[in-house]
Amino acid sequence: MSNKPLTHNIPSNRAVFHLAWPMALKAVLLHGIVVIDAYLVSSLGEEAVAVLGISASIAGLLFGLIVAFSNATQIRIAQAFGSDDDVFMKSALIAGLTINVAAVLIGLLVLGLTAGAIIDVLAHDAWIATQARSYLAVFAVVILAESIGQCLTGFFNGCGETRLPALSYVVAVPINIVSSIILIHGLFGAPELGVVGAALGSALASFLQVGFLTAVLLSRRAALLRVPGWRNGTFAATLRRHLVFALPIAATFSSATIAMSVCGMIYAKLPINQFAAMTLIMPWINVAGTAGMSWAQATGILVAQLLGRRIPEQDLDSFLADAWKVALFLAALVAVVFAGICLGSPWIYADLNRETQATLLSFLPILLLLPFPKGSNAICGNSLRAGGETVYVMHIFVWSQWLFRVPATALMVLWFQMPVLWIFSLLLAEELVKFPPFHLRMLKGDWKRRPIVD
């Protein structure tokens, strides 16, 4: 055990910031693709926005699964990096890539068999249904590319190289925007594809982003791929161990994504102006919330590395206390951003009718409060996962979503037809439901003393 002073044992907030800001930039660019697509498509009217909303709800199921398994790989890589174990790092990367690609191929098969029937139920008319089918057919390419890209992102993040994934999006997003504009509106002799043009632009950007990350991996870490041996003796055993670790995290993220997608499908039964408002505000919540979420994710990476180094518990507590203070400050900044979005909606979405704009403005009170419990819960969730409490975190998410938010959304929309503001307020209510179990588990502290499992 090192006898260095406390300040040498634990990372500073500056260290967290150096990890967090590239992840925040990457997340803003990633979610910004959806915001930009929604903005570009909004000029085509509420029906086109409805196409995007239905398609995003269905495609989000698979995309959430990719993010879930990639997050598990990121934690394992961080643990391996902290313990300076190259065999562990190689094993986590290869196992993560294998699981991601396999899960997406199975998911795309299921999507191909079921998506059409789901779209027919949700679409307001035949034109919306046809466009949603076409959009999803193209977006399947994006999902396949992201199965690789997100795993590579998790690898670089876990090694502390968070700037590389951010740079990959800096390269890809401008091309996505330009190509989407050209294909949506048929500029410079290109075909006018409407909503489908936005999907094609996203597909092109995804391939560029994955190609960039693959090239960087091969140029910088090719030797790692040639390290002999596997973490658990054989690749099959290593794959099983990685899957056992990843499944609770995948279940957590998948539950959140499925719950969000199911709620999105239920929102489709709202009047079209209210549904358009919900479709437009949800990506903004993801974009504006990336500051707090990225800070929490960076905190979790460093917690995993610190646990890999087996630092004293009091050092870890000191690190988390400082990280929490910044998380609350970032929550206040996010609330200010939400205020700007809502107050500026009549100008941001000038092509939409006044009812849609008024609905967006009505969301403001909820959005001013949402970042605070959401940010604190995120610190808890990422720290507990880093300490191996993946099953406990899974239970908090699953039960708060499926015993509370989803049934409450269905009751409010389908049975009681309540005002959309009450439906939107369930986002805040869900965070308040999760708050006590998260924070009580953090205070108990058993997760800090468990060894890293093989």
N, C-alpha and C positions, 0 to 999 in steps of 0.2 A: 504493500500500500504506500502510495506517495505521501511524503511529509511536507509537500509544498503548501504554501498558504492557500486559504480558501479561494481567493480570487483566481488562483492558477488552476484550481480543480474544476471549476464550473465555467461554462461559457457565459459571456456577457450578453446583454440585450443587443449589442452590436452584432455579435455572432449570429443570434437568431435572425436579426434583420438581414444580414448578408445571405442567409438561406431563404428567408421569406420573400424578399422583394422580387427575385426572379420567378418564384412560384406564383406570386400574385400577378405579375405581368403575364405569365403564361396562361393563368386561369382567366384573366380579363380578356386576353386575345381569344382563348377558346370559347368562353361564353359569349364574347363579343361577336363571334361569327353568327350565333343565333340572333343576337340583338340586331346586327346589321342586316341579316336576311329578313327579319321581321320588319325592320324599317324600310328596306327596299321593296318588300312585298306589300307593305301597307299602302303604297301609292296605287296599288291595283284594287283596293277596296277591302271591306270586312270579309267577304267570301274568300279572298286569297289568304288573308290572315288565318281564317278558320282552317284552310288546308294545311297551313304550317303548324297550327296548334294540334290538329289530329295526328299528323305525321310525327311530330316531335314526341307526342305522348307514347306512341307505339315504338318508335326507334329508340327512345330513351331507356326502354327496358334492357336492351342489349348493351347500350353504351354504359349504363350504370354497372352492369356485370363486369365489363372490361375495367372500369375504374376501381371496382372492388378488389378484383384479383391483383391488379397492379399496385394497389395500396398495400396489400399483404406482402408482395414482393419487395416493395420499398422498405417496409419495416425489417424484413429479414436481411436485406442488403445493409441497412443501417446497423443492425446488430453485428453482422459479419465485419463491416468496416471498423466498428468500434473495437472489435476483438482482433483485428488485423489477420483475418483468416481468408486467404485467397480461395481455398477449396470451397469454403462456405459461400463466398461471393459468387463463384462460378455456378455452383449448384443452385443457388437461389435464382440467378438470372435465367439459366436454361430451363429449370422447372417452371418458372413464371411464364416464360414465352410459350412453352408447350401447353400449359393449362389455358392461357389466354386464347390462343389460336383454336384449340379444340372446343372451348366453350362457345366461341363465336360461330364456328362452323355448325355446331349443333343448334345454336340459337337461330341462325339464319334459316336453317331448314324448318324449324318450328314456325318461324315468322312467315315463311313462304306458304305454309299450309293454313295459317290462321288469320293473317292480317286482313285479307279481303273481307271476310265475314265481319270482323270488328269494324272496319271502315264503313261498311254498309249500314251498320247499326248507328254509328255516331254521326255520319255526314248529314248535313241539313238538306242537301239535294244531290242529284246525280253528277253534276259538274264537279262539286267538291270531292265526291267519292273517286271519280276518275283521276283527278289531279293528285289526290293523296296517294293512290296506288302508284302512279308514275314517279312521284317524289320518293317514295320508299324504295322503289326498285333501284334508283340511282344511289340513294343514301346507304344501301347495303354495302357498296364499295367503300364508303367512308368508314363504316363500322369495322370492316375487315382490316383496313389499313391501321385504324386506331388500336386494334388488338395488339399490334406490334409496337406502335408508337407510344402508347401509354405504359407498356412494360419497360421500354427503354427509358422513358421519363422517370419511372420509379427507380430504376437502377442508378441513373445519374443523381437523382435527388438523394437517395440513400447514401451515396458517396460524398454528399455535400457539394456536388457540382450542379447546383440548381440553375445556373445561368445558361447552360447548354440547351435544356428543353425550352427555356424562354426564348433563346435566340432562334430555335427552330420555328417557333410561331411568328417571330418578327419577320422571318423570311417568307413564311407561307401565307400569312393573313392578307397582306396587300394584294397578292395575286388572287386570293379568294375574292376579295372585294371587287377588284377590277373585272375578273372573269364573270362574276355573278351579275354585275351591272350589265355587261355586254350581252350575256345570254338571257337575262330576264327580259330586257327591252329590245333585243335584236339589233344592236348597234354594229356599225362597221361591216355590214353584210352578213353578220351571224344570224342564225334562226332565232325568232322571238319565242322563247320557251316558257315565259312566265315563271311560275313557282318552281318548276322543274329546273330552270336555269340556275336557281340558287343552290340546288342540290349538286349540280354538276360543278359549280365553282368550289363548293366544299370538298368534293371528291378530289379535284386537282390539288387543292391546298394540302389535303391529308397525305397524298402520295409524296409531295415535296417535303413535308415535315418528317415523315418516316424515313425517306431517303437520306435526309440530312443527319438524323440521329444514328442511322445505321453506319454511315460513312465515318462519323466521329468515333463510334464504338470500335470499328475495325482499325482505325488509325491510331487510337490511343490505348485501347485495352485488348488488342489482339492476343497478347501473351496470356492474359487471364483465361481466355477460352481454351488455351493449350495446357493449362495446369492439370496434372494427372489426378485421378481419384474423384470420389464423390463424397458429399457430407455424411451420408449414411451408408457408405460401403458400395452400393450399386445405384445406378440411375433410377431404377424402379422404386427402390426403397426411399431414395431422396425425393422422388416425385410424390410418393404417398405421404411422406412427412410434411412436405410443403403444402400439399392439399389439405391435410388435417389442420395445419396452422391457418391456412387461407380461408377455409370454408366458413368459420364464424364471421370473419370480416366480409367475405363475399355475401353471406346471408344478410349481414347488417346493411351493406350498401345496396344489395339487390332489393331488400325489403323497402328501403327508402325510395329507390327508383321506381319499383313497382307501385308502391303506394302513391307516389307523385303522378305516375302515369295513369293509374286508375282514377285518381282525383281529376286529372286532366281530361280523361274521357267523360267523367261525370259532369265537369264544367261544360262540356260540349252540349249538354242539354239545357244550359242557360240560354236566354235570349241572345241572339248573335252579337249584339253590341256589348253585352256584359262578358260573353265568352271571348270576344276580341280583346277587351280590356285585360282580362286575366292572362290571355296568351301573350300580350305585350309586356305586362309587368313582371312575369315570372323570370324571364331572362335577365331583366334589370336587377332583380333580387340576387341572382347568382353573380352577376358582374360586380355590383357594388359591395357584395358581401365577401369578395375574394380577399380583401385586405385582412379581415379577421380570420377567415378560414385558412389562409396561407400562413399567417402567424402561428395558428394552432398546429398546423401540419409541420412547420419547421420546428416548433417546440417538441412535437412528438418524435421527429427524427433525432433531435439532440438527446431527448430522454432515452431513446433506444440505444444510441451510441454510449451514453453515460452508464446505462445499465450493463452494456457489454464490457465497459471498463471496470465495473463493480465499484463505483465511487461511493463514499459514505452517504448515508441517507440524509443527513442534515445538509450536505452540499446540494443534493437533488432538490430538497425542499426550498432552499434559498434561490436556486435557479428558477423553480416554478413560481415562486412568489413574485419575482421581478417580471417574469413573462406574463403573469396574470394582470399586472398593473397596465402593461402596454395593451393587452387585449381589450381592456375596458376603454382605454383612450381611443383605440381604433374603432370600437363600437360606436362611440360618439361621432367620429368622422363619417362613418357609414350612414348614420342617421341623417347627418347634414346632406350627404349626397342624395339620399332618398327624397328629402324635402325638395331639393333642386329638380329631381326628375318629375315628381308629382306636380309641383307648381309650374314647371315648364312644359307639361304635356300638351297644352293647347298649341304651342309653337312647334314642339318636336313632332307631333302627329297632326299637323294642320289639315291633312287630307281626309281625316276621319270625321264622323259627325259629332255633334256636341254631346250627345248622350255617352258615347264612348269616352270622350275626353273628361266629362264630369265623373264618370265611374273611376277613371284613373286617379283623379284628384281626391276622391273619397277615401282612397287607401292610405292616405298620409298618416293619420293617427296611429294606425297599426305599425306602419313602417318606421316610425320614430322610436318605438319601443322594442321592436323585434331584434335588432342587433345585439342588445345587451345579454339576454339569456342565451341567445344562439352562440355568441362568441365564447361565453364562459363554459357552456356545454361542450363546445368544440375542443377547448383546452383539456377538459376532463376526458373526453372520448379518445383523443389522440394519445394522451399520456397513459391511459389505462391499457390501450392496445399495445403500446410499446412495452408495457410491463407484463404482457401475456394475458390480460383480462379480456380477451376477445369474445368469449362466450357471454360474459356479463354485459358488455357493451351491446352485443347483439340483442340480448333480451330487452334492454331498455328501448332500443329502436323499434324492434318488432312489435312489442306490446303497446307502445305509445301510438304507433301508426295503425295497427290493425284492430285494436280494441277501442281506439279513440278517434283518430283523425279521419280514417276512411269511412267508418260507419256514420260518424257525425256529418261528413260531407254529403254522403248519400241521403241521409235523412233531411238535411237542410235543402238540398237541391231537388231531389226527386219526389219527396213526400210533402214537405212543408213549404217549398218554394219561397224560401226566405230571401231577404235582400242580400245582394252580393257582398256587401261589407261584412255581414256576419259570417258568410262562408269564408271570406278572405281572412278573417280574424282567427280561424282555426290554425293558421301557421304559427301565430304567437302562442295560442293555447297549447299546442303540442310541445313547444320548447319549455313552457312552464311545467308541464307534466313530467318532462325528462329531468328537470333541474334537481329535485331532491335526491333521486337515486344516484345520479352522477356524482354530486358533490359529497354525499355521505360516503361513497366508496373511496373517493380520493382521500378523504380525511382518515379513513380507517387505515390505509397505508400498507396493507399486506402485499400489494402488487409490487412494491419497491424491493421486497426482500426475496422474491422468487428467483431461482436461477433460470437462465435462458435454456429452453428445452431444445433437444437435438431433433 
